[in-house]
């Protein structure tokens, strides 16, 4: 383990290594896992030096061919074609850069975290595939994209199978030569199995073919299945593939040929549909958050909603009003908004919850809002809805509930709910933000508290923070008062800032761990936070540390 006095240097190296990698999540995880097991300052410095020497604009032809590099989870498109150095292994030298290495083992399935699995085959799908991938990346939706040029004839590799199982949505870009690939058919069968077992959503896109080509398995599909049978694939597997093709061909999907020349609009329409599906998953609050009751009651009062015994029964008044929920990041603003949204949505003609607005392009959030309103107004769902006029026309005569989550700029409010005259009588808008100043975008005078109300979410009380920690560290089975686990729990809660997100993450990592792990983790956390404080003090005073006076959120995450 690194000496405490060395931690500031590790913090500086962490920042520089991430910048050299290019902030690509999958590559950051790859390097961080290696460096975490090799806390030797020289290894860290050598890794940084190796990264900085790599050319940043290598061509794809220079890449070492491997499924790991072609498989990507939310890979930054601007970094494509760049070959990253492999961290030096403790037991040997790197393979020469100019030669192909042996095909590496696929990464551990536990590393795969994605929302969408993208399956495709053939060069004729490249345009729609690339458009869709970029659009999903712009919407901050993690995608697992596997290059089927690497064939696995016998069974899917564990990495791919696990990615499909973990994904909430699978997108299959079906083309004339899709069925010629056993890998693609195995992916499709795995998708269908996940749909049968846990209701996974599957979205088919028919590229250069019609849905009937897939359901009827005529032409290229029939030929491909015949080739597989001749090559020795057993009849039972062939019949499974036929069944899966029939079922998936009959799902609600998109025919790419109807969007020729407008592939960007098709990609946006699919991405909005994906975002709405994921949003609905994320809106579920399974456990009742601790200490939230008084916040809910106060929000209901400010919304003008009759609320008693945990039930919302009536929206009072015909004026349109706004409630801004503000506080520091991680304090529970979004969770509070979700709870309120679920409890009052039945009182409105239409409703929409737009999550994570600050991390998305405004036009994408606007597309989600318009799609929500079109579906609930039984209007035909168009592809994008570029203008604000459409929002106004859909809301003018309806009582709507809209939640704008994680707003950090006036422009976002102006684009999504620019003027309250857009909305029908009794409509309500909830905004979550870290800065209450953005609420001025509604153009309502500060003195008009009835139209724009504010609600600040404070840090958790010590009692609530300890209860939350115990719930996740012991799953409700709290330790005896006065025991060492009880004492350490209190020390952990005192050490970290009482933010629900941090408490849950820390407590969950300690579940089922022995007392020695608890002691060492508390000791390391206290020392690391002290080192971080010292580093920030040095930066603020202009004393070096490589930060130039900047805050160090990256280093905090490294802890």
Secondary structure as the mmCIF struct_conf table of DSSP 4:
data_model
#
loop_
_struct_conf.conf_type_id
_struct_conf.id
_struct_conf.beg_label_comp_id
_struct_conf.beg_label_asym_id
_struct_conf.beg_label_seq_id
_struct_conf.end_label_comp_id
_struct_conf.end_label_asym_id
_struct_conf.end_label_seq_id
HELX_RH_3T_P HELX_RH_3T_P1 UNK A 4 UNK A 6
HELX_RH_AL_P HELX_RH_AL_P1 UNK A 7 UNK A 21
TURN_TY1_P TURN_TY1_P1 UNK A 22 UNK A 22
BEND BEND1 UNK A 23 UNK A 23
HELX_RH_AL_P HELX_RH_AL_P2 UNK A 25 UNK A 36
TURN_TY1_P TURN_TY1_P2 UNK A 37 UNK A 37
HELX_RH_AL_P HELX_RH_AL_P3 UNK A 41 UNK A 53
BEND BEND2 UNK A 54 UNK A 54
TURN_TY1_P TURN_TY1_P3 UNK A 56 UNK A 57
HELX_RH_3T_P HELX_RH_3T_P2 UNK A 60 UNK A 62
BEND BEND3 UNK A 63 UNK A 63
HELX_LH_PP_P HELX_LH_PP_P1 UNK A 64 UNK A 65
HELX_RH_AL_P HELX_RH_AL_P4 UNK A 67 UNK A 70
BEND BEND4 UNK A 71 UNK A 71
STRN STRN1 UNK A 72 UNK A 73
BEND BEND5 UNK A 74 UNK A 74
HELX_RH_3T_P HELX_RH_3T_P3 UNK A 77 UNK A 79
TURN_TY1_P TURN_TY1_P4 UNK A 80 UNK A 81
HELX_LH_PP_P HELX_LH_PP_P2 UNK A 82 UNK A 89
TURN_TY1_P TURN_TY1_P5 UNK A 90 UNK A 91
BEND BEND6 UNK A 92 UNK A 92
HELX_LH_PP_P HELX_LH_PP_P3 UNK A 93 UNK A 96
TURN_TY1_P TURN_TY1_P6 UNK A 97 UNK A 98
BEND BEND7 UNK A 99 UNK A 99
HELX_LH_PP_P HELX_LH_PP_P4 UNK A 100 UNK A 108
HELX_RH_3T_P HELX_RH_3T_P4 UNK A 109 UNK A 111
BEND BEND8 UNK A 115 UNK A 115
STRN STRN2 UNK A 116 UNK A 119
BEND BEND9 UNK A 122 UNK A 122
HELX_RH_3T_P HELX_RH_3T_P5 UNK A 123 UNK A 125
HELX_RH_AL_P HELX_RH_AL_P5 UNK A 126 UNK A 138
TURN_TY1_P TURN_TY1_P7 UNK A 139 UNK A 140
STRN STRN3 UNK A 143 UNK A 145
TURN_TY1_P TURN_TY1_P8 UNK A 148 UNK A 149
BEND BEND10 UNK A 150 UNK A 150
BEND BEND11 UNK A 153 UNK A 155
HELX_RH_AL_P HELX_RH_AL_P6 UNK A 158 UNK A 166
BEND BEND12 UNK A 168 UNK A 168
STRN STRN4 UNK A 169 UNK A 174
TURN_TY1_P TURN_TY1_P9 UNK A 176 UNK A 177
HELX_RH_3T_P HELX_RH_3T_P6 UNK A 178 UNK A 180
HELX_RH_AL_P HELX_RH_AL_P7 UNK A 182 UNK A 198
STRN STRN5 UNK A 201 UNK A 206
BEND BEND13 UNK A 207 UNK A 209
HELX_RH_AL_P HELX_RH_AL_P8 UNK A 211 UNK A 216
TURN_TY1_P TURN_TY1_P10 UNK A 217 UNK A 217
TURN_TY1_P TURN_TY1_P11 UNK A 219 UNK A 219
HELX_RH_AL_P HELX_RH_AL_P9 UNK A 220 UNK A 230
TURN_TY1_P TURN_TY1_P12 UNK A 231 UNK A 232
HELX_RH_AL_P HELX_RH_AL_P10 UNK A 235 UNK A 249
TURN_TY1_P TURN_TY1_P13 UNK A 250 UNK A 250
BEND BEND14 UNK A 251 UNK A 252
STRN STRN6 UNK A 254 UNK A 255
HELX_RH_3T_P HELX_RH_3T_P7 UNK A 256 UNK A 259
TURN_TY1_P TURN_TY1_P14 UNK A 260 UNK A 261
HELX_RH_AL_P HELX_RH_AL_P11 UNK A 263 UNK A 282
TURN_TY1_P TURN_TY1_P15 UNK A 283 UNK A 283
BEND BEND15 UNK A 287 UNK A 287
HELX_LH_PP_P HELX_LH_PP_P5 UNK A 288 UNK A 289
TURN_TY1_P TURN_TY1_P16 UNK A 290 UNK A 291
HELX_RH_AL_P HELX_RH_AL_P12 UNK A 293 UNK A 303
TURN_TY1_P TURN_TY1_P17 UNK A 304 UNK A 304
STRN STRN7 UNK A 305 UNK A 308
TURN_TY1_P TURN_TY1_P18 UNK A 309 UNK A 310
STRN STRN8 UNK A 311 UNK A 315
BEND BEND16 UNK A 318 UNK A 319
STRN STRN9 UNK A 321 UNK A 326
BEND BEND17 UNK A 328 UNK A 328
TURN_TY1_P TURN_TY1_P19 UNK A 329 UNK A 330
BEND BEND18 UNK A 331 UNK A 332
HELX_RH_AL_P HELX_RH_AL_P13 UNK A 333 UNK A 344
HELX_RH_3T_P HELX_RH_3T_P8 UNK A 345 UNK A 347
BEND BEND19 UNK A 348 UNK A 349
STRN STRN10 UNK A 350 UNK A 354
HELX_RH_3T_P HELX_RH_3T_P9 UNK A 357 UNK A 359
BEND BEND20 UNK A 360 UNK A 360
HELX_RH_AL_P HELX_RH_AL_P14 UNK A 362 UNK A 376
TURN_TY1_P TURN_TY1_P20 UNK A 377 UNK A 378
BEND BEND21 UNK A 383 UNK A 383
BEND BEND22 UNK A 387 UNK A 387
HELX_RH_AL_P HELX_RH_AL_P15 UNK A 388 UNK A 395
TURN_TY1_P TURN_TY1_P21 UNK A 396 UNK A 397
BEND BEND23 UNK A 398 UNK A 398
STRN STRN11 UNK A 400 UNK A 407
HELX_RH_AL_P HELX_RH_AL_P16 UNK A 410 UNK A 417
HELX_RH_3T_P HELX_RH_3T_P10 UNK A 420 UNK A 422
BEND BEND24 UNK A 423 UNK A 423
TURN_TY1_P TURN_TY1_P22 UNK A 425 UNK A 426
STRN STRN12 UNK A 428 UNK A 433
BEND BEND25 UNK A 434 UNK A 434
HELX_RH_3T_P HELX_RH_3T_P11 UNK A 436 UNK A 442
TURN_TY1_P TURN_TY1_P23 UNK A 446 UNK A 447
TURN_TY1_P TURN_TY1_P24 UNK A 449 UNK A 451
STRN STRN13 UNK A 452 UNK A 456
HELX_LH_PP_P HELX_LH_PP_P6 UNK A 458 UNK A 461
HELX_RH_AL_P HELX_RH_AL_P17 UNK A 462 UNK A 473
BEND BEND26 UNK A 474 UNK A 474
TURN_TY1_P TURN_TY1_P25 UNK A 475 UNK A 476
HELX_LH_PP_P HELX_LH_PP_P7 UNK A 478 UNK A 480
TURN_TY1_P TURN_TY1_P26 UNK A 481 UNK A 482
BEND BEND27 UNK A 483 UNK A 483
HELX_RH_AL_P HELX_RH_AL_P18 UNK A 484 UNK A 495
BEND BEND28 UNK A 496 UNK A 496
HELX_RH_AL_P HELX_RH_AL_P19 UNK A 500 UNK A 510
TURN_TY1_P TURN_TY1_P27 UNK A 511 UNK A 512
HELX_RH_AL_P HELX_RH_AL_P20 UNK A 515 UNK A 540
TURN_TY1_P TURN_TY1_P28 UNK A 541 UNK A 542
TURN_TY1_P TURN_TY1_P29 UNK A 545 UNK A 546
BEND BEND29 UNK A 547 UNK A 547
TURN_TY1_P TURN_TY1_P30 UNK A 548 UNK A 549
HELX_RH_AL_P HELX_RH_AL_P21 UNK A 553 UNK A 558
#
